[in-house]
Amino acid sequence: MSKMNTRKEALAHVIAGRFRFLRESKGWTQQQVAQLLHIERSAYAYYETAKNFPTLVLLLDIADLYGVTTDYLLGREKKEE
């Protein structure tokens, strides 16, 4: 596996973990978050299981929804601001 693929996989898992942590800390279901973002639940579930990446626009929407920075979602900040 190339270094780029390894880094991409690692990033996907960081994003997935942050999404799940934030959702659960709000007490929301995947369905509720998906409705707030106007996407399918299955699409959101793919982000939480590191099977797919959100678009940049969706990443911004998710950061706004949870009140965090995109750097936090991407694992570039250790804790929520």
C-alpha positions as CSV (number, residue, x, y, z in Angstrom):
1,M,0.0,0.0,0.0
2,S,1.4,3.4,-0.9
3,K,2.1,6.1,1.7
4,M,-0.7,8.3,0.2
5,N,-3.3,5.5,0.6
6,T,-2.2,4.9,4.1
7,R,-2.5,8.6,5.0
8,K,-5.9,8.7,3.3
9,E,-7.2,5.7,5.3
10,A,-5.9,7.3,8.5
11,L,-7.6,10.5,7.7
12,A,-10.9,8.7,7.0
13,H,-10.7,7.0,10.4
14,V,-10.0,10.3,12.2
15,I,-13.0,12.0,10.4
16,A,-15.2,9.0,11.2
17,G,-14.3,9.1,14.8
18,R,-14.9,12.8,15.2
19,F,-18.2,12.6,13.4
20,R,-19.4,9.8,15.6
21,F,-18.1,11.4,18.8
22,L,-19.8,14.7,18.1
23,R,-23.1,13.1,17.0
24,E,-23.2,10.9,20.1
25,S,-22.3,13.8,22.4
26,K,-25.4,15.6,21.1
27,G,-27.5,12.5,21.6
28,W,-28.5,12.4,18.0
29,T,-29.1,9.5,15.7
30,Q,-27.5,9.2,12.2
31,Q,-31.0,9.8,10.8
32,Q,-31.4,13.0,12.7
33,V,-28.0,14.3,11.5
34,A,-28.7,13.3,7.9
35,Q,-32.0,15.1,8.0
36,L,-30.3,18.3,9.3
37,L,-27.7,18.0,6.5
38,H,-30.2,17.1,3.8
39,I,-28.5,13.9,2.9
40,E,-29.3,10.2,3.1
41,R,-28.7,8.4,6.4
42,S,-26.6,5.8,4.5
43,A,-24.3,8.6,3.2
44,Y,-23.7,9.9,6.7
45,A,-23.2,6.3,7.9
46,Y,-20.5,5.9,5.3
47,Y,-18.6,8.9,6.7
48,E,-18.9,7.5,10.2
49,T,-17.5,4.1,9.1
50,A,-14.7,5.6,7.0
51,K,-16.1,4.2,3.8
52,N,-16.3,7.6,2.1
53,F,-15.3,11.2,2.5
54,P,-17.7,14.2,2.7
55,T,-17.4,16.9,0.1
56,L,-15.7,20.1,1.2
57,V,-19.1,21.9,1.3
58,L,-20.6,19.2,3.4
59,L,-17.5,19.2,5.7
60,L,-18.1,22.9,6.3
61,D,-21.8,22.2,7.0
62,I,-20.9,19.5,9.5
63,A,-18.5,21.8,11.3
64,D,-21.2,24.5,11.5
65,L,-23.7,22.0,12.7
66,Y,-21.5,20.8,15.6
67,G,-19.9,24.2,16.3
68,V,-16.4,23.1,15.6
69,T,-13.7,23.9,13.1
70,T,-12.9,21.9,10.0
71,D,-9.4,21.5,11.5
72,Y,-10.9,19.7,14.4
73,L,-12.9,17.4,12.1
74,L,-9.7,16.7,10.1
75,G,-7.7,15.8,13.3
76,R,-5.5,18.9,13.1
77,E,-6.7,20.2,16.5
78,K,-6.8,18.0,19.5
79,K,-10.0,19.3,21.2
80,E,-13.1,21.1,20.3
81,E,-13.1,24.9,20.5
